[in-house]
Amino acid sequence: MDMGPRAPASLLIVTSDDVFGRTLETLLAPAGYQITRVYRVDEVIQRARREAPDVVVLHADLLRPDTAATCARLRELPELGHRTPLVVCSSHPLTPVERRDALRAGAWHLLEAPFHLDDILPRLDVFIQAKREAETFREAALRDPDTGLYTPQGIQHRAVELASRAARAREPLACVVLSPAAATVARQALLEAVTRALRDLGRRSDAIGSLGEDLFAVVAPATPAPGAARLAQRLANGVDVVVRPDLRAGFAVAPIVDQPAAVAPRLIEHARRAAAEATKEAADGWLREYRGA
């Protein structure tokens, strides 16, 4: 039997009880879980927004009488939604009311001490597989079936996910926006050439999609400003030479990602503004970096 997630999964434990925390870490770390622990209720929302963990484990003994309220608040976060497993654990028996309220607030499972490895690991494995399958279907729904690129809604969603990973890894996040020059007459040919270049040259690690209004965006993790400029150049080099002079681009970089849900759309907007400035330039000024208002 597969006794752990198929790929490393991140688990956020919310407890101030060192014995409880060490018990879960001892059980789950050897199975490949990347475990983070927070000690206070007021930390869990901020940490969940920043890291978007695969599973959240809430220690009911710490959260009483606000276990259900905390579950409900976590469910409202776009980084978690209803697709992220919430598991409520308790070192003491939960009352029927506590069990009912936690489940109604979005908890996937309730565990009471004593905790057994053979019970916890298979459940978490099933939960994570269900989460990843849901994310696979959601991703398919956010792509254009004709081009394979993300839709405008899809690129925004994917950007938040990449921003969450960047926050966990403490890595920069970049966005490159490609646009036709303001005065181009070969707009349709250019758009088709850019679509082909993005499809053929895009990196698997990047999120690539349309922003509408003849704009395309590439959100690139672990990419500082020089890397973003090289990425834009590589994509431009893949565009047909006939229409390449009509291509313009802008990029922006977030060196530090602290609030993924806020940073991701702001990053795309900044790259869009830089591209808009580039559309006013001649071919030799085709690439602009966002430098602030």
C-alpha positions in Angstrom: 0.0 0.0 0.0 1.2 3.5 -0.8 1.7 5.0 2.7 2.3 8.6 1.8 1.6 11.3 -0.8 2.9 10.6 -4.3 4.9 13.8 -4.2 6.2 15.9 -1.3 3.3 17.6 0.4 3.4 20.6 2.8 1.5 20.3 6.1 0.8 23.2 8.4 0.3 22.2 12.0 -1.4 24.7 14.3 -0.6 23.9 18.0 1.2 25.3 21.0 1.5 21.8 22.6 5.1 20.7 22.0 4.2 17.0 22.7 1.4 17.0 20.2 3.5 18.8 17.6 6.5 16.5 18.0 4.2 13.5 17.9 2.8 14.5 14.5 6.2 15.4 13.2 7.6 12.1 14.3 4.7 10.2 12.5 4.6 12.3 9.3 8.0 13.6 8.5 9.5 10.2 7.6 6.6 9.8 5.1 7.9 12.8 3.1 5.7 15.6 4.5 7.2 19.1 4.7 6.0 20.2 8.1 5.6 23.8 9.4 4.3 24.5 12.8 2.6 27.7 14.1 1.9 28.2 17.8 -0.9 30.8 18.0 -4.3 31.2 16.4 -3.5 34.6 15.1 -0.6 33.1 13.0 -2.6 30.5 11.1 -4.4 32.8 8.7 -1.3 34.8 7.8 0.8 31.6 7.4 -1.8 29.8 5.4 -2.1 32.8 3.0 1.6 33.0 2.5 2.3 29.3 2.1 -0.9 27.7 0.8 -0.1 24.3 2.4 -1.4 21.1 1.0 -3.0 20.1 4.4 -3.8 22.1 7.5 -3.9 20.2 10.9 -5.7 22.2 13.6 -5.2 21.2 17.3 -8.6 21.6 18.8 -7.2 21.8 22.3 -5.5 25.1 21.3 -8.4 26.5 19.3 -11.3 25.8 21.7 -13.9 27.3 21.6 -13.0 28.7 18.1 -12.2 25.5 16.2 -15.2 25.8 13.8 -14.7 29.5 13.3 -11.0 29.0 12.4 -12.0 26.3 9.9 -14.5 28.7 8.3 -12.0 31.5 8.1 -9.5 29.2 6.4 -12.1 28.0 3.9 -12.6 31.6 2.8 -9.0 32.0 1.8 -8.5 31.8 -2.0 -5.2 30.1 -1.4 -7.0 27.2 0.3 -10.7 27.3 -0.7 -12.6 24.0 -0.3 -10.0 21.9 -2.1 -7.5 21.9 0.8 -7.9 19.3 3.5 -8.5 20.6 7.0 -8.0 17.9 9.7 -9.0 18.7 13.3 -7.1 16.7 15.9 -7.7 16.6 19.6 -5.8 15.1 22.6 -9.2 14.8 24.4 -12.6 13.5 23.1 -14.5 16.0 21.0 -18.1 16.7 22.1 -20.9 15.9 19.6 -21.4 19.6 19.1 -17.7 20.3 18.4 -17.7 17.5 15.9 -20.8 18.7 14.1 -19.7 22.3 14.1 -16.2 21.5 12.8 -17.6 19.4 9.9 -20.1 22.0 9.0 -17.3 24.6 8.9 -15.3 22.6 6.4 -13.2 20.1 8.3 -12.5 17.0 6.2 -11.7 14.7 9.1 -11.6 14.6 12.9 -9.0 12.7 14.8 -8.8 12.0 18.5 -5.8 10.6 20.6 -4.3 8.1 20.6 -3.0 8.8 17.0 -2.0 5.7 15.0 0.3 5.9 12.0 -1.7 3.3 10.1 -4.8 5.4 10.4 -3.4 8.9 9.7 -1.1 8.2 6.7 -3.6 6.4 4.4 -6.2 9.1 5.1 -3.9 12.0 4.4 -2.8 10.2 1.2 -6.4 9.9 0.0 -7.1 13.5 0.9 -4.0 14.8 -1.0 -4.7 12.7 -4.0 -8.3 14.1 -4.1 -7.0 17.6 -3.7 -4.5 17.2 -6.6 -7.1 15.6 -8.8 -9.5 18.5 -8.2 -6.7 20.9 -9.0 -6.0 19.0 -12.3 -9.6 19.3 -13.3 -9.7 23.0 -12.3 -6.5 23.6 -14.3 -8.1 22.0 -17.4 -11.1 24.3 -17.0 -8.9 27.4 -16.9 -7.1 26.7 -20.2 -8.2 27.6 -23.7 -8.8 24.2 -25.5 -7.6 25.6 -28.8 -4.3 27.1 -27.8 -3.6 25.2 -24.5 -2.7 28.5 -22.9 -4.4 29.8 -19.7 -7.5 32.0 -20.1 -7.4 35.4 -18.5 -9.1 34.0 -15.4 -6.8 31.0 -15.5 -3.5 33.0 -15.6 -4.7 35.0 -12.6 -5.5 31.9 -10.6 -2.2 30.2 -11.5 -0.2 33.4 -10.7 -1.5 33.3 -7.1 -0.5 29.6 -6.8 3.0 30.4 -8.1 3.2 33.4 -5.8 2.3 31.1 -2.8 5.2 28.8 -3.8 7.5 31.7 -4.2 6.6 32.9 -0.7 7.3 29.4 0.8 10.7 29.2 -1.0 11.5 32.9 -0.5 12.2 33.2 -4.2 11.5 36.1 -6.6 8.6 36.0 -9.0 8.5 37.6 -12.4 5.9 38.4 -15.1 6.5 39.1 -18.8 3.7 40.6 -20.9 3.9 40.4 -24.7 1.9 42.9 -26.8 1.7 44.1 -30.4 3.2 47.5 -31.1 0.6 50.3 -31.2 0.8 50.9 -34.9 1.2 47.4 -36.2 -0.9 46.4 -39.2 0.0 42.7 -39.0 -1.8 42.2 -35.7 -3.4 38.8 -36.4 -0.3 37.3 -37.8 1.7 38.6 -34.9 -0.8 37.1 -32.3 -0.6 33.7 -34.0 3.2 33.8 -34.1 3.3 34.7 -30.4 0.9 31.9 -29.5 3.1 29.4 -31.3 6.2 30.7 -29.6 4.6 30.5 -26.2 3.4 27.0 -26.8 6.7 25.8 -28.2 9.2 27.6 -26.0 7.3 28.1 -22.7 8.9 26.5 -19.7 7.0 23.8 -17.8 7.6 25.8 -14.6 5.9 28.9 -15.9 2.2 29.9 -16.2 1.5 31.1 -19.7 -1.8 32.6 -20.9 -3.8 35.4 -22.4 -4.8 38.5 -20.6 -7.3 39.5 -23.3 -7.0 42.6 -25.5 -4.2 40.9 -27.6 -1.9 40.6 -24.5 -0.1 37.5 -23.3 1.5 36.9 -19.9 4.2 34.6 -18.6 4.5 34.3 -14.9 7.9 32.8 -14.0 8.9 31.5 -10.6 12.5 31.9 -9.2 13.2 34.5 -11.8 15.0 37.8 -11.0 15.0 40.8 -13.3 17.9 39.7 -15.5 16.2 36.3 -16.0 12.9 37.9 -16.9 14.7 40.0 -19.6 16.3 36.8 -21.0 13.0 35.0 -20.9 11.4 37.8 -22.9 14.3 37.8 -25.4 14.0 34.0 -25.8 10.3 34.2 -26.6 10.8 37.1 -29.0 13.5 35.0 -30.8 10.9 32.3 -31.3 8.5 34.7 -33.1 8.5 34.7 -36.9 11.1 37.2 -38.2 8.5 38.8 -40.5 6.4 40.1 -37.6 9.0 40.2 -34.8 9.6 43.9 -35.3 6.0 44.5 -34.3 6.4 42.7 -30.9 6.7 44.7 -27.7 7.1 43.4 -24.1 7.2 44.6 -20.5 8.2 42.8 -17.4 8.0 43.2 -13.6 9.6 41.4 -10.7 8.6 40.9 -7.1 11.9 40.2 -5.2 9.9 39.2 -2.1 6.4 37.7 -2.1 4.7 38.3 1.3 1.0 38.2 0.4 0.5 36.0 -2.7 -3.2 36.9 -3.3 -2.2 40.6 -3.5 1.3 40.3 -5.1 0.2 38.1 -8.1 -2.4 40.5 -9.7 -0.2 43.5 -8.9 2.8 41.9 -10.6 0.8 41.2 -13.8 -0.6 44.7 -13.8 2.9 46.2 -13.5 4.2 44.1 -16.4 1.1 45.1 -18.4 2.0 48.8 -17.7 5.6 48.3 -18.8 4.4 46.6 -22.0 2.0 49.5 -22.7 4.9 51.9 -22.5 6.9 49.7 -24.8 4.1 49.8 -27.5 4.9 53.5 -27.9 8.5 52.9 -28.7 10.4 52.0 -31.9 11.6 48.4 -32.4 14.8 49.0 -30.6 12.9 49.9 -27.5 10.7 46.8 -27.6 11.3 45.7 -24.0 10.6 47.7 -20.9 11.0 46.9 -17.2 8.4 48.3 -14.7 10.2 50.8 -12.6 7.3 52.0 -10.4 4.7 54.8 -10.8 
